[in-house]
Amino acid sequence: MRETEKSPKQSLADHLKSAILTTSLAPGSDLDEAQLAQQFGLSRTPLREVLRELAGDGYLTLHPNRGTRVSDMTFATMRGFFQAAPMIYGAILRMAALHATPAQIEELKAAQDIFKATLTSGTAADRALSNNRFHEITGVMAANIYLQPSFNRLLIDHARLSMTFYDPNAVQLSAQRALASQQHDAIIAAIEARDADGAAQLAIDHWNLSRDQIEMFVFPEALDMPLGNVPQHMPA
């Protein structure tokens, strides 16, 4: 079956999401709306519709009379990330184990196959995006309208932080990347077994693999400093 061609609006949304998640569009950077409109063949109204939708999801920030910026990453936001992530990840995986459908479990397995393949030969962007997709599916599995928006917002910064971790040149992190993949397999097994407690514990274990790297960004004396080009290592 021939794949349905994307609309210009969907193409723009996908482009911006990928560019933001992989930091091709840096945190806090301004969007050139005129250039995007020309590139994707969109007039101002549909362009702004896409930008508003992505702002609602946390990818962008709309500034009245100042244009649109990629959502920023400051020490303040990273501290909030650090505080909220283990609770939200745990709740998501617990609910995923309770509510996942067989079709969703197969989709998660397929996503894990892609993630494993990127660990062998993919770029940092390939790895970060495939890891993000794995976790996105668990969010859908959880089927909770209150948790999912918060989880999706966490995943945006998680993906951006993971770019250095997934750099193929960072060979010193190979063992941690392999452990992250093993934990993905364990998460799938727990969800398939309807083991809610086990899935929730795996979320904590998976988070702990990341925690030491996140802590370097949580400095109360510099809460509003943008992360900029500070080296970032973030697994899982």
Helices and strands as residue ranges (DSSP letters): H 8-21, H 33-40, H 44-57, E 60-63, E 67-70, H 75-99, H 102-121, H 124-142, H 147-165, G 171-173, H 174-192, H 196-215, G 220-222
